[in-house]
Amino acid sequence: MTLQQQSTSEAESYRPLVPEAQVKEITELRRALGELGGEEGEQTVPFLGLTLRVPASVMTPCPVSPMLGGAVFAEVKPGDRVLDMGTGSGSLALIAAKKGAEVLAVDLNPDAVAAVRVNAELNQVGDRVEARESDVFAAVEGRFDLIVFNPPFQWFAAADYADVAGTDAGYRALTRFFREARDHLTEDGRMVLFFSTMGDVAYFEKLVADGGFTHKRVFTTTQPVLDVAVDFTVHRLS
Ligand SMILES: C[S@@+](CC[C@H](N)C(=O)[O-])C[C@H]1O[C@@H](n2cnc3c(N)ncnc32)[C@H](O)[C@@H]1O
């Protein structure tokens, strides 16, 4: 079964928890963003004092990414063992490493894993960042003081690896993440997660509540995405 076939059946069986009007708005946003198309070729972008090389198939940090990067920087303590789940270009992994953490950066997308290795060397933290392909926790062993995750926000079927940055069919990955995260945290472990109203916030909040975590919303901002006002929130769980 191809990624797209598997993804389509998972997405079709998902029933969103947000009201129907929001489902319509989110679905329309996905269609409109899809029409814009993606970047062509590798880009070199600045991010909070770092320089990132980002292949076309990997998510480029967006206007709200510095808010999440700042929250990660504030949360990391030197010497922490940090897991960057869904690392993309490695932006959050590198921020944590710059603060003195030992970081494992994982992603389903092999191009992302290659990009993190390049970016870690480029930003002089190659000795503190290990990158590995993993479907959620499948290739992750051990426990971490801090897990960070900026997940794909939407639940639709993904067309390819590049699309997996924005959509997680039926929230299969997010659901597994919450089911297994506790087993990968130290006793005082904490998590910094990102989510937005581009996705099913009600389902995200349910996963948080069902996980029994202490939950704090660190920061929320509202930004226009095309002509829609979207809330982006940094969550701290412990
Ligand atoms: C929204 S992007 C975040 C990228 C980066 N962390 C950032 O903040 O710029 C989500 C990332 O999760 C990855 N991803 C999606 N599904 C995954 C899975 N099942 N296991 C691991 N990574 C996954 C995507 O490939 C993508 O790089």
The ligand as an ORCA input file, in Angstrom:
! r2SCAN-3c Opt
* xyz 0 1
  C       4.933     21.094     11.091
  S       6.374     20.225     10.608
  C       7.506     20.792     11.861
  C       8.938     20.871     11.409
  C       9.902     21.499     12.424
  N       9.881     20.822     13.696
  C       9.578     22.963     12.627
  O       9.045     23.318     13.694
  O       9.844     23.746     11.704
  C       5.974     18.559     11.120
  C       7.102     17.568     10.928
  O       6.659     16.297     11.433
  C       7.121     15.271     10.559
  N       6.267     14.085     10.726
  C       5.007     13.905     10.257
  N       4.556     12.683     10.586
  C       5.542     12.079     11.295
  C       5.671     10.810     11.898
  N       4.702      9.890     11.813
  N       6.816     10.526     12.558
  C       7.832     11.439     12.610
  N       7.766     12.658     12.039
  C       6.639     12.987     11.397
  C       7.050     15.901      9.184
  O       7.856     15.231      8.223
  C       7.510     17.343      9.484
  O       8.910     17.465      9.352
*
